[in-house]
């Protein structure tokens, strides 16, 4: 079923999202990997107090989820794609953080979590899977993974994402994002975790799709960003955590753009999905300090889901994101994701306010 946008409203029609998945083995494997990781992270999230009591560390549950999800994704891609060149991964984590006696309890929790989903796997194999995500991004084709994007949201029991993107020749060609706590209904509150969640998938030139229940076998719905103005205030989404974007500059941009309502705040790359599915008009991630460079795993999956949904994604200068520099977006500054008309207004406001010049200095 395809979502269409007529005058800012959403309708539906039959789709071919299943065919897109079946004809794209990389996308199919990524969807299976991320879907399983959604179940893994949700299981850890449901045991927050138990894991915290065991490790005496308030942040240990997200550490367990990070490592376990990364292992599951790596193992699944290996199983489904076979050829080692097809599952090179630029990941956020490595197993060094699990080494030594001080990390024994967390390491055991990670291994036991993975073993629940992969019976018979050894500790050594789990650690090898985690460490296999150490590619430097120098190959022509590779994956990039953020196993738990939105750590604070995860710990609050709210929004987070498992984000997996495939990059070929410096372009994102496939993206899958699992949002285990995001409701598929746009009328549901975002600060209340949904028990089913949503899976998003996109392929270059093939559109973006959502699957209810984080289930790749669910009936796909094609998503699309809002089209045109209907007189309502534009809606921006931003991070809950102040450190992730410059809120003062964001407020200045909103004032300059005009007709912007109260922002919706949520963690992780779920914000890309909000724009892609027409629930928000823009997402601004403005630099918080000079010299900061965005990581590719924070944007690869979300950006292709948004662009295939009809949004525009660029840096604050209006330049497309360049994924051809290894693990960093070294040729970009900040990120803007918005519907085409809103994107033009945001870039214009940034130039008028001199924010791009301030950030470049």
C-alpha positions as CSV (number, residue, x, y, z in Angstrom):
1,X,0.0,0.0,0.0
2,X,1.5,3.3,-1.0
3,X,1.0,6.6,0.9
4,X,0.3,9.6,-1.4
5,X,0.2,13.2,-0.3
6,X,-2.5,15.4,-1.7
7,X,-2.6,18.9,-0.3
8,X,-0.8,17.9,2.9
9,X,-3.1,14.9,3.5
10,X,-2.3,11.2,3.2
11,X,-4.0,8.6,1.2
12,X,-3.0,5.0,0.3
13,X,-2.8,2.6,-2.6
14,X,-1.3,-0.8,-3.4
15,X,2.5,-1.0,-3.6
16,X,5.4,-3.2,-4.8
17,X,7.6,-2.8,-1.7
18,X,7.8,-6.5,-1.4
19,X,9.3,-6.8,-4.9
20,X,11.9,-4.2,-4.1
21,X,13.1,-6.3,-1.1
22,X,13.0,-9.5,-3.1
23,X,15.0,-8.1,-6.0
24,X,17.7,-6.6,-3.7
25,X,19.6,-9.2,-1.7
26,X,21.6,-6.6,0.2
27,X,18.4,-4.8,1.3
28,X,16.8,-8.1,2.2
29,X,19.7,-9.1,4.4
30,X,19.8,-5.7,6.0
31,X,16.1,-5.9,6.9
32,X,16.5,-9.3,8.4
33,X,19.6,-8.2,10.4
34,X,18.0,-5.0,11.7
35,X,14.7,-6.7,12.5
36,X,16.4,-9.3,14.7
37,X,18.5,-6.5,16.4
38,X,15.2,-4.8,17.2
39,X,14.1,-7.8,19.2
40,X,17.4,-8.1,20.9
41,X,17.6,-4.5,22.0
42,X,13.9,-4.5,23.1
43,X,14.7,-7.5,25.3
44,X,17.6,-5.7,26.9
45,X,15.5,-2.6,27.4
46,X,12.8,-4.6,29.1
47,X,15.5,-5.8,31.6
48,X,17.0,-2.3,32.3
49,X,16.7,-2.6,36.1
50,X,17.9,-6.2,36.2
51,X,21.0,-5.4,34.1
52,X,21.8,-2.2,36.0
53,X,21.6,-4.1,39.3
54,X,23.8,-6.8,38.0
55,X,26.6,-4.5,36.7
56,X,26.2,-1.5,39.2
57,X,26.3,0.8,36.2
58,X,23.4,2.9,35.0
59,X,24.7,3.0,31.5
60,X,25.5,-0.7,31.2
61,X,22.1,-1.7,29.6
62,X,22.7,0.4,26.5
63,X,26.3,-1.0,26.4
64,X,24.9,-4.6,26.4
65,X,22.4,-3.6,23.8
66,X,25.0,-1.9,21.6
67,X,27.4,-4.8,21.5
68,X,24.7,-7.5,21.2
69,X,22.9,-5.7,18.4
70,X,26.2,-5.2,16.5
71,X,27.1,-8.9,16.9
72,X,23.6,-9.9,15.6
73,X,23.8,-7.6,12.6
74,X,27.3,-8.8,11.7
75,X,26.4,-12.4,12.0
76,X,23.2,-12.1,10.0
77,X,24.9,-10.3,7.1
78,X,27.6,-12.9,7.1
79,X,25.0,-15.7,7.0
80,X,22.8,-14.2,4.3
81,X,25.5,-12.6,2.0
82,X,28.3,-15.1,2.4
83,X,31.0,-13.2,0.3
84,X,33.2,-11.4,2.8
85,X,33.3,-8.4,0.5
86,X,29.5,-8.1,0.8
87,X,29.6,-7.6,4.6
88,X,32.3,-5.2,5.4
89,X,31.0,-2.9,8.2
90,X,32.1,0.4,9.5
91,X,30.7,0.1,13.0
92,X,30.6,2.3,16.1
93,X,31.8,-0.3,18.6
94,X,34.7,-2.7,19.0
95,X,35.2,-5.5,21.5
96,X,38.1,-3.8,23.3
97,X,35.6,-2.2,25.7
98,X,34.6,-5.7,26.8
99,X,38.2,-6.9,27.5
100,X,39.6,-7.5,31.0
101,X,38.2,-8.5,34.4
102,X,36.5,-5.1,35.0
103,X,34.2,-5.8,32.0
104,X,33.5,-9.4,32.8
105,X,29.9,-9.0,33.9
106,X,29.0,-6.8,31.0
107,X,30.8,-9.2,28.6
108,X,28.9,-12.1,30.0
109,X,25.6,-10.2,29.6
110,X,26.4,-9.4,26.0
111,X,27.3,-13.0,25.2
112,X,24.2,-14.4,26.9
113,X,22.0,-12.0,25.1
114,X,23.4,-13.1,21.7
115,X,23.2,-16.7,22.7
116,X,19.5,-16.4,23.3
117,X,19.1,-15.6,19.6
118,X,22.1,-17.7,18.3
119,X,22.1,-21.0,20.2
120,X,25.5,-22.6,20.5
121,X,27.6,-19.5,19.7
122,X,30.7,-19.1,21.8
123,X,32.0,-16.0,23.6
124,X,34.9,-15.9,21.2
125,X,32.6,-16.0,18.2
126,X,30.5,-13.1,19.7
127,X,33.6,-11.0,20.2
128,X,34.8,-11.8,16.7
129,X,31.5,-10.7,15.3
130,X,31.7,-7.4,17.2
131,X,35.2,-6.8,16.0
132,X,34.4,-7.6,12.4
133,X,32.7,-4.2,12.2
134,X,36.0,-2.4,12.1
135,X,36.3,-1.5,8.4
136,X,37.8,1.9,7.8
137,X,35.5,2.8,4.9
138,X,38.2,2.7,2.2
139,X,36.5,0.0,0.1
140,X,34.2,0.8,-2.8
141,X,31.3,-0.8,-1.0
142,X,30.6,-1.4,2.7
143,X,27.9,-1.1,5.4
144,X,27.8,1.4,8.3
145,X,26.0,0.6,11.5
146,X,24.8,2.4,14.6
147,X,23.6,-0.5,16.7
148,X,21.8,1.7,19.2
149,X,21.3,5.3,18.0
150,X,19.8,7.4,20.8
151,X,21.4,6.0,23.9
152,X,19.6,8.4,26.3
153,X,16.2,7.6,24.6
154,X,17.0,3.9,25.1
155,X,17.8,4.4,28.8
156,X,14.6,6.4,29.3
157,X,12.6,3.7,27.6
158,X,11.7,6.0,24.7
159,X,12.9,6.4,21.1
160,X,16.0,4.9,19.7
161,X,17.0,3.3,16.4
162,X,19.1,0.5,14.9
163,X,20.5,2.1,11.7
164,X,22.2,0.2,8.9
165,X,23.2,1.8,5.6
166,X,25.0,0.5,2.6
167,X,27.5,2.8,0.8
168,X,28.7,2.2,-2.7
169,X,31.1,4.6,-4.5
170,X,30.5,7.3,-1.9
171,X,26.7,7.1,-2.1
172,X,24.2,5.5,0.2
173,X,22.3,3.0,-1.9
174,X,20.3,1.0,0.8
175,X,19.2,2.0,4.2
176,X,17.3,0.1,6.9
177,X,16.3,1.6,10.3
178,X,14.5,-0.2,13.1
179,X,12.6,2.0,15.5
180,X,11.4,-0.4,18.2
181,X,9.5,2.1,20.3
182,X,8.1,4.3,17.5
183,X,4.3,4.0,16.9
184,X,3.2,3.5,13.3
185,X,0.2,5.7,14.0
186,X,1.0,9.4,13.6
187,X,-1.7,10.2,16.2
188,X,0.1,8.3,19.0
189,X,2.3,10.1,21.5
190,X,6.0,9.8,20.9
191,X,7.0,9.9,24.5
192,X,5.2,6.6,25.2
193,X,7.1,3.6,23.8
194,X,5.1,1.6,21.3
195,X,5.2,-2.1,22.0
196,X,5.5,-3.0,18.3
197,X,7.7,-0.4,16.6
198,X,8.3,0.2,13.0
199,X,11.0,-0.9,10.4
200,X,12.0,1.5,7.6
201,X,13.7,0.5,4.4
202,X,14.8,2.4,1.3
203,X,16.8,1.6,-1.8
204,X,18.2,4.3,-4.2
205,X,15.6,5.1,-6.8
206,X,13.1,2.6,-5.4
207,X,11.3,4.7,-2.7
208,X,11.0,4.3,1.1
209,X,8.8,1.9,3.0
210,X,7.6,1.2,6.5
211,X,6.8,-2.2,8.0
212,X,4.7,-2.4,11.1
213,X,6.0,-4.4,14.1
214,X,9.6,-4.2,13.0
215,X,8.6,-7.1,10.8
216,X,10.1,-7.3,7.3
217,X,7.4,-9.7,6.3
218,X,4.6,-7.3,7.2
219,X,2.7,-5.6,4.4
220,X,4.9,-2.6,3.3
221,X,3.5,0.9,3.2
222,X,5.2,3.4,1.0
223,X,5.9,6.7,2.8
224,X,6.2,10.2,1.5
225,X,7.1,13.6,2.9
226,X,4.5,16.4,3.1
227,X,3.8,18.1,-0.2
228,X,3.0,21.8,-0.5
229,X,1.8,24.3,2.1
230,X,-1.7,24.2,3.5
231,X,-1.5,27.2,5.9
232,X,-0.6,25.2,8.9
233,X,2.6,26.0,10.9
234,X,5.6,24.0,9.8
235,X,6.8,21.5,12.3
236,X,10.5,20.9,13.0
237,X,11.8,17.9,15.0
238,X,14.9,18.0,17.1
239,X,17.0,16.1,19.6
240,X,15.9,15.7,23.2
241,X,19.6,16.1,24.2
242,X,20.9,19.7,23.9
243,X,24.4,18.5,23.0
244,X,23.3,17.1,19.7
245,X,22.4,20.4,18.0
246,X,22.7,24.1,18.6
247,X,19.2,24.9,19.9
248,X,19.9,28.7,20.0
249,X,20.7,28.7,16.3
250,X,17.8,26.4,15.5
251,X,15.4,28.8,17.2
252,X,16.9,31.7,15.2
253,X,16.4,29.8,12.0
254,X,12.8,29.0,13.0
255,X,12.1,32.7,13.7
256,X,13.7,33.7,10.4
257,X,11.7,31.1,8.4
258,X,8.5,32.1,10.2
259,X,5.3,30.0,10.5
260,X,7.1,27.4,12.6
261,X,5.1,25.7,15.4
262,X,6.4,24.0,18.5
263,X,9.1,21.5,17.8
264,X,8.7,17.8,18.4
265,X,11.6,16.3,20.3
266,X,12.8,12.7,20.1
267,X,16.1,10.9,20.1
268,X,18.0,9.1,17.3
269,X,17.6,8.9,13.5
270,X,13.9,8.4,14.1
271,X,13.8,12.1,13.2
272,X,14.6,11.3,9.6
273,X,11.6,8.9,9.6
274,X,9.4,11.7,11.0
275,X,10.1,13.8,7.9
276,X,10.1,10.9,5.5
277,X,6.6,9.8,6.6
278,X,5.1,13.3,6.6
279,X,4.8,13.8,10.4
280,X,7.3,16.6,10.5
281,X,8.5,19.2,7.9
282,X,12.2,19.5,8.9
283,X,15.0,18.3,11.0
284,X,18.0,20.5,11.8
285,X,21.2,19.3,13.2
286,X,23.3,22.5,13.5
287,X,26.9,22.4,14.7
288,X,27.4,22.8,18.4
289,X,31.1,23.7,18.2
290,X,33.8,24.5,15.7
291,X,35.6,21.6,14.1
292,X,32.9,19.0,14.9
293,X,32.5,16.4,12.1
294,X,29.4,14.2,11.8
295,X,29.8,10.4,11.7
296,X,28.5,8.4,8.8
297,X,26.6,5.9,10.9
298,X,24.6,8.7,12.4
299,X,23.1,9.7,9.0
300,X,23.5,7.0,6.3
301,X,20.4,5.0,6.9
302,X,18.2,7.9,7.9
303,X,19.2,10.1,5.0
304,X,18.3,7.7,2.3
305,X,15.0,6.9,3.9
306,X,14.2,10.6,3.9
307,X,15.4,11.3,0.4
308,X,13.6,8.3,-1.0
309,X,10.5,9.6,0.8
310,X,10.8,12.9,-1.1
311,X,12.7,15.0,1.3
312,X,16.0,16.8,0.7
313,X,19.0,16.2,2.9
314,X,22.1,18.4,2.8
315,X,24.6,20.1,5.1
316,X,23.9,23.7,6.3
317,X,25.5,25.0,3.1
318,X,23.0,23.1,1.0
319,X,25.6,20.6,-0.2
320,X,24.6,16.9,-0.5
321,X,26.1,14.7,2.2
322,X,29.4,13.1,1.0
323,X,29.8,9.6,2.2
324,X,33.0,9.1,0.3
325,X,35.4,10.1,3.1
326,X,35.5,7.0,5.3
327,X,33.9,7.1,8.6
328,X,33.3,10.9,8.8
329,X,31.4,13.4,6.8
330,X,34.5,15.5,6.4
331,X,33.3,17.6,3.5
332,X,30.1,18.6,5.3
333,X,29.0,20.8,8.1
334,X,25.8,20.0,10.1
335,X,22.7,18.4,8.5
336,X,19.4,19.7,7.2
337,X,16.6,17.3,6.3
338,X,13.3,18.8,5.1
339,X,10.6,18.8,2.5
340,X,11.8,20.7,-0.6
341,X,10.0,24.0,0.1
342,X,11.0,24.0,3.8
343,X,14.5,23.0,3.0
344,X,14.9,26.1,0.7
345,X,13.6,28.3,3.4
346,X,15.9,26.8,6.0
347,X,19.0,27.2,3.9
348,X,18.0,30.8,3.0
349,X,17.6,31.6,6.7
350,X,20.9,30.1,7.6
351,X,22.6,32.3,5.0
352,X,20.7,35.4,6.1
353,X,21.7,34.8,9.7
354,X,25.3,34.1,8.8
355,X,25.3,30.8,10.6
356,X,27.2,29.1,7.8
357,X,29.9,31.7,8.1
358,X,30.0,31.4,11.8
359,X,30.3,27.6,11.6
360,X,33.1,27.7,9.1
361,X,35.2,30.1,11.1
